[in-house]
Amino acid sequence: MFFQDVVFWILTVMAVGAALGVVLVRDLFRAALLLIVVFMAVAGFFVLLSAEFLAVVQVLIYVGAIAILIIFAVMLTRDVQRGNLPNRLQIPAAVFASLLLVALITVAVDTKWDFLPAEQLERVELVQTSSVTTLTSEELTEFGITSAEDQAEVQSSGLADLLIGDYVLPFEAVSVLLLAALIGALALVRPDPGTGRG
Amino acid sequence: MSFEAFLIVSAVLFCIGLYGALARRNVLAVLMSIELMFNAVNVTLVAMAKYLAPAGLQEDISTVLTGQVFAVFIITVAAAEIALGLGIVFAMYRTNESVDLTEATQLRH
């Protein structure tokens, strides 16, 4: 537990420091690199929260695709020299963001959360960490899940089962959204056929 | 490393992103701030999936994965958003020769 706390605080300092850098650093290219640090720290949080699959997805999609796209955009637009200037809303935005922060922290601390019962914790963690693999009965027995019904329940409760089971409609909708967004992006960046300018 | 600690960290990340999205002039900086906000929300969702008891836990253990499923959807939507956003940035750069949001006034009457 102590080790996890240390990792948590290191990740927190990394994430908050780099996030402050993203919005305050003048050089946009450095801001994009600091954004990668935030993404990696968030992937670390996912591992701490026993969501290993999401941590891998985070690294693949955010660090591997989104960050690279942003760096490309920074390099392809010539405004880099002007840097990351603030607009006239700076002070109202800071006030609004800090008020929201106070409200969110109050809610987080004051609410009486409905926590998982302690005797369920081990099973829940097993289901969450094994979100993409099927566990064998022997492995489940090692974790103290011995009855055949419980084993069947854990084995058929992965993330993939949920995505193409209970959540198949949002899953399909998101696929169509992604396709539409990519076609839209292609249409936007296509050179103008009339002038040939790109 | 309690549940509240995760909530507070993600609230801090979200508010930093919100400040950046409101107060920056460069559209790429605004897009990066929006990505920060997406990440903060994902941390909240996954933390809630880990620590809180979902409705219907007794009947179906897989409800503890709901938060992760939502995080997967948010990551996908963020990818779509950034692809379309950068397309708009390039179109804007082509017409304006700049990615400064204060200079994008074509839609003003």
Chai-1 contact restraints between the chains, C-beta under 6 A:
chainA,res_idxA,chainB,res_idxB,connection_type,confidence,min_distance_angstrom,max_distance_angstrom,comment,restraint_id
A,Q4,B,M1,contact,1.0,0.0,6.0,A-B,restraint_1
A,D5,B,M1,contact,1.0,0.0,6.0,A-B,restraint_2
A,F8,B,M1,contact,1.0,0.0,6.0,A-B,restraint_3
A,T12,B,V9,contact,1.0,0.0,6.0,A-B,restraint_4
A,V16,B,V12,contact,1.0,0.0,6.0,A-B,restraint_5
A,A19,B,L13,contact,1.0,0.0,6.0,A-B,restraint_6
A,A19,B,I16,contact,1.0,0.0,6.0,A-B,restraint_7
A,A19,B,L36,contact,1.0,0.0,6.0,A-B,restraint_8
A,V22,B,M32,contact,1.0,0.0,6.0,A-B,restraint_9
A,V23,B,I16,contact,1.0,0.0,6.0,A-B,restraint_10
A,V23,B,G20,contact,1.0,0.0,6.0,A-B,restraint_11
A,V23,B,S33,contact,1.0,0.0,6.0,A-B,restraint_12
A,L28,B,L28,contact,1.0,0.0,6.0,A-B,restraint_13
A,L35,B,M32,contact,1.0,0.0,6.0,A-B,restraint_14
A,V42,B,N39,contact,1.0,0.0,6.0,A-B,restraint_15
A,V42,B,V43,contact,1.0,0.0,6.0,A-B,restraint_16
A,F45,B,V43,contact,1.0,0.0,6.0,A-B,restraint_17
A,F46,B,V46,contact,1.0,0.0,6.0,A-B,restraint_18
A,L49,B,V46,contact,1.0,0.0,6.0,A-B,restraint_19
A,L49,B,A47,contact,1.0,0.0,6.0,A-B,restraint_20
A,L49,B,K50,contact,1.0,0.0,6.0,A-B,restraint_21
A,A51,B,V46,contact,1.0,0.0,6.0,A-B,restraint_22
A,A51,B,Q68,contact,1.0,0.0,6.0,A-B,restraint_23
A,L54,B,Q68,contact,1.0,0.0,6.0,A-B,restraint_24
A,L54,B,A71,contact,1.0,0.0,6.0,A-B,restraint_25
A,I61,B,I75,contact,1.0,0.0,6.0,A-B,restraint_26
A,I61,B,A79,contact,1.0,0.0,6.0,A-B,restraint_27
A,I66,B,I82,contact,1.0,0.0,6.0,A-B,restraint_28
A,L69,B,L86,contact,1.0,0.0,6.0,A-B,restraint_29
A,A73,B,L28,contact,1.0,0.0,6.0,A-B,restraint_30
A,A73,B,L86,contact,1.0,0.0,6.0,A-B,restraint_31
A,A73,B,V89,contact,1.0,0.0,6.0,A-B,restraint_32
A,V74,B,L28,contact,1.0,0.0,6.0,A-B,restraint_33
A,T77,B,Y93,contact,1.0,0.0,6.0,A-B,restraint_34
A,T77,B,V99,contact,1.0,0.0,6.0,A-B,restraint_35
A,D79,B,S98,contact,1.0,0.0,6.0,A-B,restraint_36
A,D79,B,V99,contact,1.0,0.0,6.0,A-B,restraint_37
A,N84,B,N26,contact,1.0,0.0,6.0,A-B,restraint_38
A,N84,B,A29,contact,1.0,0.0,6.0,A-B,restraint_39
A,L85,B,R25,contact,1.0,0.0,6.0,A-B,restraint_40
A,P86,B,A23,contact,1.0,0.0,6.0,A-B,restraint_41
A,N87,B,R25,contact,1.0,0.0,6.0,A-B,restraint_42
A,N87,B,T102,contact,1.0,0.0,6.0,A-B,restraint_43
A,L89,B,L22,contact,1.0,0.0,6.0,A-B,restraint_44
A,L89,B,A23,contact,1.0,0.0,6.0,A-B,restraint_45
A,Q90,B,A23,contact,1.0,0.0,6.0,A-B,restraint_46
A,A93,B,Y19,contact,1.0,0.0,6.0,A-B,restraint_47
A,A93,B,L22,contact,1.0,0.0,6.0,A-B,restraint_48
A,A93,B,A23,contact,1.0,0.0,6.0,A-B,restraint_49
A,A94,B,Y19,contact,1.0,0.0,6.0,A-B,restraint_50
A,A97,B,C15,contact,1.0,0.0,6.0,A-B,restraint_51
A,A97,B,L18,contact,1.0,0.0,6.0,A-B,restraint_52
A,A97,B,Y19,contact,1.0,0.0,6.0,A-B,restraint_53
A,L100,B,C15,contact,1.0,0.0,6.0,A-B,restraint_54
A,L101,B,A11,contact,1.0,0.0,6.0,A-B,restraint_55
A,L101,B,C15,contact,1.0,0.0,6.0,A-B,restraint_56
A,L104,B,A11,contact,1.0,0.0,6.0,A-B,restraint_57
A,I105,B,I8,contact,1.0,0.0,6.0,A-B,restraint_58
A,I105,B,A11,contact,1.0,0.0,6.0,A-B,restraint_59
A,A108,B,E4,contact,1.0,0.0,6.0,A-B,restraint_60
A,A108,B,L7,contact,1.0,0.0,6.0,A-B,restraint_61
A,A108,B,I8,contact,1.0,0.0,6.0,A-B,restraint_62
A,V109,B,E4,contact,1.0,0.0,6.0,A-B,restraint_63
A,W113,B,L52,contact,1.0,0.0,6.0,A-B,restraint_64
A,D114,B,L52,contact,1.0,0.0,6.0,A-B,restraint_65
A,D114,B,A53,contact,1.0,0.0,6.0,A-B,restraint_66
A,F115,B,Y51,contact,1.0,0.0,6.0,A-B,restraint_67
A,L116,B,A53,contact,1.0,0.0,6.0,A-B,restraint_68
A,V124,B,V64,contact,1.0,0.0,6.0,A-B,restraint_69
A,V127,B,I61,contact,1.0,0.0,6.0,A-B,restraint_70
A,V127,B,V64,contact,1.0,0.0,6.0,A-B,restraint_71
A,E153,B,I61,contact,1.0,0.0,6.0,A-B,restraint_72
A,S157,B,I61,contact,1.0,0.0,6.0,A-B,restraint_73
A,S157,B,S62,contact,1.0,0.0,6.0,A-B,restraint_74
A,L159,B,L65,contact,1.0,0.0,6.0,A-B,restraint_75
A,L159,B,Q68,contact,1.0,0.0,6.0,A-B,restraint_76
A,L162,B,S62,contact,1.0,0.0,6.0,A-B,restraint_77
A,L162,B,L65,contact,1.0,0.0,6.0,A-B,restraint_78
A,L162,B,V69,contact,1.0,0.0,6.0,A-B,restraint_79
A,Y167,B,V69,contact,1.0,0.0,6.0,A-B,restraint_80
A,V174,B,F73,contact,1.0,0.0,6.0,A-B,restraint_81
A,V174,B,T76,contact,1.0,0.0,6.0,A-B,restraint_82
A,L177,B,A80,contact,1.0,0.0,6.0,A-B,restraint_83
A,L178,B,T76,contact,1.0,0.0,6.0,A-B,restraint_84
A,L178,B,A80,contact,1.0,0.0,6.0,A-B,restraint_85
A,A181,B,A80,contact,1.0,0.0,6.0,A-B,restraint_86
A,A181,B,A83,contact,1.0,0.0,6.0,A-B,restraint_87
A,A181,B,L84,contact,1.0,0.0,6.0,A-B,restraint_88
A,L182,B,A83,contact,1.0,0.0,6.0,A-B,restraint_89
A,G184,B,L84,contact,1.0,0.0,6.0,A-B,restraint_90
A,A185,B,A83,contact,1.0,0.0,6.0,A-B,restraint_91
A,A185,B,L84,contact,1.0,0.0,6.0,A-B,restraint_92
A,A185,B,G87,contact,1.0,0.0,6.0,A-B,restraint_93
A,L188,B,G87,contact,1.0,0.0,6.0,A-B,restraint_94
A,L188,B,A91,contact,1.0,0.0,6.0,A-B,restraint_95
A,V189,B,G87,contact,1.0,0.0,6.0,A-B,restraint_96
A,V189,B,F90,contact,1.0,0.0,6.0,A-B,restraint_97
